[in-house]
Amino acid sequence: MWGRDSKVMTEALPRIVIVGAGFGGLNVAQALAKAPVQITVIDRKNHHTFQPLLYQVATAGLSPGEIAAPIRSILSSHRNVEVLMNEVAGFDLERRIVKTSENEIPYDYLIVAAGARHSYFGHEEWETLAPGLKTIEDALEIRRRVLLAFELAERQTAAGEGAPPLNFVVVGGGPTGVELAGTLAEISRYALAHDFRSIDPARTHIVLLEGGPRVLPAYAEDLSRSAEEQLKHLGVEVRTSTMVTKVEAGAVDIGDSRLTATVVLWAAGVAASPLGRQLGANVDRAGRVPVLPDLSLPGHPEVFVIGDLAAAKDEKGKMLPGVAPVAIQQGRYVAKVIREELKSPHRTRPDFHYWDKGSIATIGRAAAVAEFGKIHISGFVAWLSWLFVHILFLIGFQNRLLVFIQWAWSYVTYERGARLITGSTYLPGWIAPAPKSPTDQPVPQEIHVGASK
Ligand SMILES: Cc1cc2nc3c(=O)[nH]c(=O)nc-3n(C[C@H](O)[C@H](O)[C@H](O)COP(=O)(O)OP(=O)(O)OC[C@H]3O[C@@H](n4cnc5c(N)ncnc54)[C@H](O)[C@@H]3O)c2cc1C
């Protein structure tokens, strides 16, 4: 099984297996590429996704290929790295084996960087009604629903049935909810405003629901206030201290009151990959694996857990946030630990230190908030910093150039170039009006178009 390509893999070299080619896993692989090791990267997808720009795909600003790249091509220049597209099912830590459905892959060092998914807090049945945003598939599903809602409303209005209300409800006021709500408000008021003849997209009602007392709770209070003001300026209705108690097709319940919702989007919770439990660890409430200060699994110095899957703390005992820079720095740190250890096996490992360079959350065109230590910025300058950082860290020069051109173009024209509806034409909760002609069959939309995913 091992050493399939003898030109690349050599039996004698230490074997490093990396599970997950997100920000954490990719950085381990790249930082170890010149070391005397053989590396296997396993990911269930064939592509790395630049998750911070997923909302741009979900709101038709960018196409999937502009924010994702094949893992194989990202790592192709590193001769000691092989890439396997496969789903990891579990581990045998005693035998030092990674298990997939077809085979067992041995390791000397294991890095588990399988990330996180959205959490519905025990209401998994809400997922099909209120998609979250984590993968390219999620983004395309959100884009489909949003664009479809406008098309169905136009069709119904053109047929003389009266304009149905278009209510988009975003659940969760963290960075993803804020950028989704802000951008949806923007596209309905600008990009789509002149393209319809029967409906007025600018009258779309966007509601952002947040369970806590303020949006962007991880940011300083003044920035939360500023974000809320910027959202309101864009026409978003922000409701804080508002807990969603039920999601149904076409509606969201908040305690005793009910909001009709043409499209519901979920940005409220995160749960770490179930692979964490497969490591035999006592995971925390979010499913994260507690790690030692060197990011290793207690009792297994040869196993590291990094990125969103790890419950790692800083020097003050504060949990590190689930953001890309943490995963990137952890990936590079683990690569360094392994490199040093291979040179001098009895060396004491230094602790991992996270260098927090600041946080930026975008809200819309020229609207953002940024926190760099004590420096807090809002509006256009914050947005420019966001733009710069995201172009700089996007994988691949071609993507950087394409995204830059796309953004410059849409900044000037307000155009959203990727407005394609693909796949099913089913929108949960949308009931087509009863036909007027006696020859037409009354067919509710849900029945004749099939599943949503
Ligand atoms: C919509 C959104 C917006 C975000 N915006 C920002 C932002 O603006 N700034 C910021 O810093 N952070 C942002 N983040 C957070 C950031 O993307 C994550 O913190 C980061 O991706 C974590 O990296 P990771 O390597 O731990 O996991 P990921 O990048 O999620 O990678 C995990 C990889 O593991 C693979 N995988 C999972 N399970 C298996 C399995 N069983 N077998 C094989 N492969 C598996 C997945 O396919 C994936 O490729 C955002 C996240 C989302 C979802």
The ligand as an SDF file (V2000), in Angstrom:
LIG
                    3D

 53 58  0  0  0  0  0  0  0  0999 V2000
  -18.3910   31.3660    5.7540 C   0  0  0  0  0  0  0  0  0  0  0  0
  -17.1040   31.4750    6.5360 C   0  0  0  0  0  0  0  0  0  0  0  0
  -16.4360   32.6670    6.5780 C   0  0  0  0  0  0  0  0  0  0  0  0
  -15.2570   32.7880    7.2860 C   0  0  0  0  0  0  0  0  0  0  0  0
  -14.6150   33.9860    7.2970 N   0  0  0  0  0  0  0  0  0  0  0  0
  -13.4330   34.0840    7.9180 C   0  0  0  0  0  0  0  0  0  0  0  0
  -12.6950   35.3110    7.8670 C   0  0  0  0  0  0  0  0  0  0  0  0
  -13.1330   36.2890    7.2610 O   0  0  0  0  0  0  0  0  0  0  0  0
  -11.4830   35.3510    8.4810 N   0  0  0  0  0  0  0  0  0  0  0  0
  -10.9810   34.2660    9.1440 C   0  0  0  0  0  0  0  0  0  0  0  0
   -9.8820   34.3440    9.6610 O   0  0  0  0  0  0  0  0  0  0  0  0
  -11.6580   33.1080    9.2330 N   0  0  0  0  0  0  0  0  0  0  0  0
  -12.8620   32.9890    8.6260 C   0  0  0  0  0  0  0  0  0  0  0  0
  -13.5520   31.8110    8.6820 N   0  0  0  0  0  0  0  0  0  0  0  0
  -13.0170   30.7070    9.5180 C   0  0  0  0  0  0  0  0  0  0  0  0
  -11.9290   29.9580    8.7930 C   0  0  0  0  0  0  0  0  0  0  0  0
  -12.3110   29.6550    7.4770 O   0  0  0  0  0  0  0  0  0  0  0  0
  -11.6190   28.6810    9.5710 C   0  0  0  0  0  0  0  0  0  0  0  0
  -11.1920   29.0630   10.8570 O   0  0  0  0  0  0  0  0  0  0  0  0
  -10.5320   27.8720    8.9010 C   0  0  0  0  0  0  0  0  0  0  0  0
  -10.9780   27.4230    7.6490 O   0  0  0  0  0  0  0  0  0  0  0  0
  -10.1420   26.6770    9.7660 C   0  0  0  0  0  0  0  0  0  0  0  0
   -9.1700   25.9340    9.0950 O   0  0  0  0  0  0  0  0  0  0  0  0
   -9.0570   24.3730    9.3160 P   0  0  0  0  0  0  0  0  0  0  0  0
   -7.8570   23.9260    8.5520 O   0  0  0  0  0  0  0  0  0  0  0  0
   -9.1500   24.0510   10.7460 O   0  0  0  0  0  0  0  0  0  0  0  0
  -10.3850   23.7590    8.6610 O   0  0  0  0  0  0  0  0  0  0  0  0
  -10.9940   23.9210    7.2160 P   0  0  0  0  0  0  0  0  0  0  0  0
  -10.3850   25.0440    6.4860 O   0  0  0  0  0  0  0  0  0  0  0  0
  -12.4600   23.8900    7.4130 O   0  0  0  0  0  0  0  0  0  0  0  0
  -10.5490   22.5700    6.4740 O   0  0  0  0  0  0  0  0  0  0  0  0
  -10.9700   21.3080    6.8960 C   0  0  0  0  0  0  0  0  0  0  0  0
  -10.7290   20.3210    5.7630 C   0  0  0  0  0  0  0  0  0  0  0  0
  -10.9330   19.0160    6.2550 O   0  0  0  0  0  0  0  0  0  0  0  0
  -11.6380   18.2610    5.2930 C   0  0  0  0  0  0  0  0  0  0  0  0
  -12.3340   17.1900    6.0120 N   0  0  0  0  0  0  0  0  0  0  0  0
  -13.2500   17.3100    6.9890 C   0  0  0  0  0  0  0  0  0  0  0  0
  -13.6320   16.1040    7.4220 N   0  0  0  0  0  0  0  0  0  0  0  0
  -12.9270   15.1930    6.7090 C   0  0  0  0  0  0  0  0  0  0  0  0
  -12.8910   13.7610    6.7110 C   0  0  0  0  0  0  0  0  0  0  0  0
  -13.6330   13.0280    7.5360 N   0  0  0  0  0  0  0  0  0  0  0  0
  -12.0630   13.1530    5.8320 N   0  0  0  0  0  0  0  0  0  0  0  0
  -11.3020   13.8840    4.9710 C   0  0  0  0  0  0  0  0  0  0  0  0
  -11.3040   15.2240    4.9500 N   0  0  0  0  0  0  0  0  0  0  0  0
  -12.1080   15.8770    5.8110 C   0  0  0  0  0  0  0  0  0  0  0  0
  -12.5740   19.2780    4.6620 C   0  0  0  0  0  0  0  0  0  0  0  0
  -12.9970   18.8500    3.3750 O   0  0  0  0  0  0  0  0  0  0  0  0
  -11.6920   20.5160    4.6040 C   0  0  0  0  0  0  0  0  0  0  0  0
  -10.9880   20.6220    3.3930 O   0  0  0  0  0  0  0  0  0  0  0  0
  -14.7380   31.6650    7.9810 C   0  0  0  0  0  0  0  0  0  0  0  0
  -15.4090   30.4480    7.9360 C   0  0  0  0  0  0  0  0  0  0  0  0
  -16.5870   30.3420    7.2150 C   0  0  0  0  0  0  0  0  0  0  0  0
  -17.3160   29.0270    7.1620 C   0  0  0  0  0  0  0  0  0  0  0  0
  1  2  1  0
  2  3  1  0
  2 52  2  0
  3  4  2  0
  4  5  1  0
  4 50  1  0
  5  6  2  0
  6  7  1  0
  6 13  1  0
  7  8  2  0
  7  9  1  0
  9 10  1  0
 10 11  2  0
 10 12  1  0
 12 13  2  0
 13 14  1  0
 14 15  1  0
 14 50  1  0
 15 16  1  0
 16 17  1  0
 16 18  1  0
 18 19  1  0
 18 20  1  0
 20 21  1  0
 20 22  1  0
 22 23  1  0
 23 24  1  0
 24 25  2  0
 24 26  1  0
 24 27  1  0
 27 28  1  0
 28 29  2  0
 28 30  1  0
 28 31  1  0
 31 32  1  0
 32 33  1  0
 33 34  1  0
 33 48  1  0
 34 35  1  0
 35 36  1  0
 35 46  1  0
 36 37  1  0
 36 45  1  0
 37 38  2  0
 38 39  1  0
 39 40  1  0
 39 45  2  0
 40 41  1  0
 40 42  2  0
 42 43  1  0
 43 44  2  0
 44 45  1  0
 46 47  1  0
 46 48  1  0
 48 49  1  0
 50 51  2  0
 51 52  1  0
 52 53  1  0
M  END
$$$$
